[in-house]
Amino acid sequence: MRLIHFSMSFPVKHPKAGQPTYFRDSIISGRKIHTIRNHIHRFQQGEHFMPVAWVGMPYKSKTVQLLEPIEVLETYEFEKVGYNIKVNDTSINPETIAANDGLNLQDFFDWFPQQCVGYIICWKSVNYAQYNIAPYTDNQLQLF
């Protein structure tokens, strides 16, 4: 079974570096319903993964199992360019993606680089196909 590593704290380059992410609690409560990854080998619907976390420095320490295996219900292509988010080539409101990933909007933008491409792995149904929202406007971006 494949593993997915979740951070117990914000990464070093994040303004909240070292503070807890509470991802485990967010998964249990249903607030975090997906994760965004840049895996080359995409997860498939029906596949299971083991959620784990590093006990120390990421990539340099042992891992602990966070929860029982989780089934992948949906996957989507993800692209972020600046403040614009696309899911399967459709513009999506970043607040929706951030909330479903267990982050507030500012933490989401601070977590992910200006440009990134990857996949959204959902363990609760989101149906991003129903969304078709215009990218953020310049006025909306003044918040950041």
C-alpha positions as CSV (number, residue, x, y, z in Angstrom):
1,M,0.0,0.0,0.0
2,R,1.3,3.4,-0.9
3,L,1.9,6.0,1.8
4,I,0.9,9.7,1.8
5,H,2.9,11.8,4.2
6,F,1.1,14.6,6.0
7,S,3.0,17.4,7.8
8,M,2.4,17.8,11.5
9,S,3.7,21.3,11.3
10,F,4.1,24.0,8.7
11,P,7.2,23.8,6.6
12,V,10.4,25.8,7.2
13,K,9.7,28.3,4.3
14,H,6.1,29.0,5.5
15,P,5.4,32.1,7.7
16,K,4.0,29.7,10.3
17,A,7.0,27.4,10.2
18,G,7.0,24.9,13.1
19,Q,3.4,25.6,14.1
20,P,1.0,22.6,14.1
21,T,-1.1,22.0,11.0
22,Y,-3.8,19.9,12.7
23,F,-4.2,17.9,9.5
24,R,-4.9,14.7,11.4
25,D,-7.7,16.4,13.3
26,S,-9.0,18.0,10.2
27,I,-9.2,14.7,8.4
28,I,-11.1,13.1,11.3
29,S,-13.5,16.0,11.5
30,G,-14.1,16.0,7.8
31,R,-12.8,19.5,7.3
32,K,-9.8,18.3,5.2
33,I,-11.2,16.1,2.5
34,H,-8.3,16.0,0.1
35,T,-4.6,16.5,-0.4
36,I,-2.7,18.0,-3.3
37,R,0.4,16.1,-4.5
38,N,2.9,16.4,-7.4
39,H,3.3,12.6,-7.7
40,I,4.2,11.4,-11.2
41,H,2.3,8.2,-10.5
42,R,-1.3,9.3,-9.9
43,F,-3.5,7.6,-7.5
44,Q,-6.6,5.9,-8.9
45,Q,-10.2,5.9,-7.7
46,G,-10.7,2.9,-5.4
47,E,-7.0,2.7,-4.4
48,H,-6.1,3.0,-0.7
49,F,-3.3,4.9,0.9
50,M,-1.8,4.9,4.4
51,P,-1.7,8.4,6.0
52,V,1.6,8.8,7.8
53,A,3.6,11.7,9.3
54,W,7.2,12.2,10.1
55,V,8.1,12.3,13.8
56,G,10.9,14.8,13.1
57,M,12.5,16.4,10.1
58,P,10.6,15.6,6.9
59,Y,12.4,13.0,4.7
60,K,15.0,12.5,7.5
61,S,13.0,10.9,10.3
62,K,10.8,7.9,10.9
63,T,7.1,8.0,10.2
64,V,4.1,7.1,12.3
65,Q,0.7,6.0,11.0
66,L,-1.9,8.7,11.5
67,L,-5.1,6.9,10.7
68,E,-6.3,3.6,9.2
69,P,-6.0,3.3,5.4
70,I,-8.1,5.7,3.4
71,E,-9.8,5.0,0.0
72,V,-9.4,7.4,-2.8
73,L,-12.8,8.4,-4.1
74,E,-11.9,11.0,-6.7
75,T,-8.7,12.5,-8.3
76,Y,-8.3,15.7,-10.3
77,E,-5.5,17.5,-12.2
78,F,-4.4,20.6,-10.3
79,E,-2.6,23.7,-11.6
80,K,-1.7,26.8,-9.7
81,V,-0.3,29.9,-11.4
82,G,-0.1,32.9,-9.1
83,Y,-3.5,33.2,-7.4
84,N,-5.4,31.3,-10.1
85,I,-6.3,27.7,-9.5
86,K,-7.4,25.2,-12.2
87,V,-8.9,21.8,-11.6
88,N,-9.1,19.6,-14.7
89,D,-8.5,22.8,-16.7
90,T,-11.5,24.6,-15.1
91,S,-10.9,27.7,-12.9
92,I,-11.9,27.2,-9.3
93,N,-12.2,29.6,-6.4
94,P,-9.0,29.2,-4.4
95,E,-11.0,29.5,-1.1
96,T,-12.8,26.3,-2.0
97,I,-9.6,24.4,-2.7
98,A,-7.9,25.8,0.4
99,A,-10.7,24.9,2.7
100,N,-11.0,21.4,1.3
101,D,-7.3,21.0,1.8
102,G,-7.6,21.9,5.5
103,L,-6.0,25.4,5.2
104,N,-7.1,29.0,5.2
105,L,-6.6,30.9,2.0
106,Q,-3.4,32.7,3.2
107,D,-1.8,29.5,4.5
108,F,-2.7,27.8,1.2
109,F,-1.0,30.4,-0.9
110,D,2.0,30.5,1.4
111,W,2.3,26.7,1.3
112,F,2.3,26.2,-2.5
113,P,4.8,27.9,-4.8
114,Q,3.7,30.5,-7.3
115,Q,3.5,27.8,-10.0
116,C,2.8,24.2,-9.4
117,V,1.1,21.3,-11.1
118,G,-0.1,18.1,-9.5
119,Y,-3.1,16.1,-8.5
120,I,-5.9,16.4,-6.0
121,I,-6.5,13.2,-4.1
122,C,-10.0,13.1,-2.5
123,W,-11.3,10.7,0.1
124,K,-14.6,12.4,0.3
125,S,-16.7,13.3,-2.8
126,V,-16.1,16.9,-3.9
127,N,-17.3,16.7,-7.5
128,Y,-15.2,19.6,-8.7
129,A,-16.7,19.0,-12.1
130,Q,-19.7,21.0,-10.9
131,Y,-17.6,24.1,-10.3
132,N,-16.9,26.7,-13.0
133,I,-15.7,29.8,-11.3
134,A,-13.8,32.7,-12.9
135,P,-10.2,33.3,-11.6
136,Y,-9.6,35.9,-8.9
137,T,-9.8,39.5,-10.0
138,D,-7.2,42.1,-9.2
139,N,-9.5,43.6,-6.5
140,Q,-9.8,40.2,-4.8
141,L,-6.1,39.7,-4.9
142,Q,-5.4,42.9,-2.9
143,L,-6.2,40.9,0.2
144,F,-2.7,39.3,-0.1
